[in-house]
């Protein structure tokens, strides 16, 4: 089963991902803007988005898990 998420945030936002699953996951930008290591349960990864744009990411362990962050100017 896949997972998809989309969020909109203003520039300067620090987005935090927290793994709340018993399986490890990663947060990998498709354009190379950010990359987490494998996150075990309750581990966190954060990235600050300073430029407007659309940032797509996946879990490299579970490639059907995808997400999008849409960053808009303040």
N, C-alpha and C positions, 0 to 999 in steps of 0.2 A: 504494500500500500504506500502511496506517495503522500507527500505533505507539501503544501504551498502556502506561502504567506507574503503579504504585501503591506508595507507601511510607508507613511509619508511623514517627513520630519523637516524642520527648518535647518539651514546651514548652522554649523557649530554644535550640532547635537551629538552627544556621545551615546551610541547605541550599545546596549549590553545584551549579549545572548547568554542564557544559563541553561545548561543541560539538565532537564528534570526527568530524564529517562534513565533506565538501567543500562542502556546500550551506549557506547561511545559515539560521538558525533563530531564533525568539523564544520567550520564556517569558512568557505573558500569563495572569494570573489572571482567571477568569470573573467574579469579584466586585470586581475593581479593587484588590485588596490588594497586588499587585506587577506589574511590567511591565518587561521587559528591552527594550533596543534589539536590532536584528538582530545576532546573534552569528556571526562568521565562525569558521572552523575554529580550534580551540584557545582561542577567547574564552570567558570565564566570566561568569556572573551568579550572585549570591547573595542570599538573603533569610532573615532570622531570623524564626522562627515563635514568637511569645510567647504566643499564645492558643490553647487547644484548639479543634479544629474540623476540618472537612474542606475542603480547598482544592483546587479543580479548576483546571487550567490547560491551555492549548493553545499550539501554534505558529501564529501568525497567518499565516505564509507557507504552512504546510502544515496546514490545519485538522483533518485526520484524525489528526494527531499530538496525543495528549491524555495527561494524567497527573493523578494525585491524590496529594496529601500529606495523611495523616491525623495530626493533632497531638493527643497525649494529655497530660494533666497529669502532671507528674513524681510 
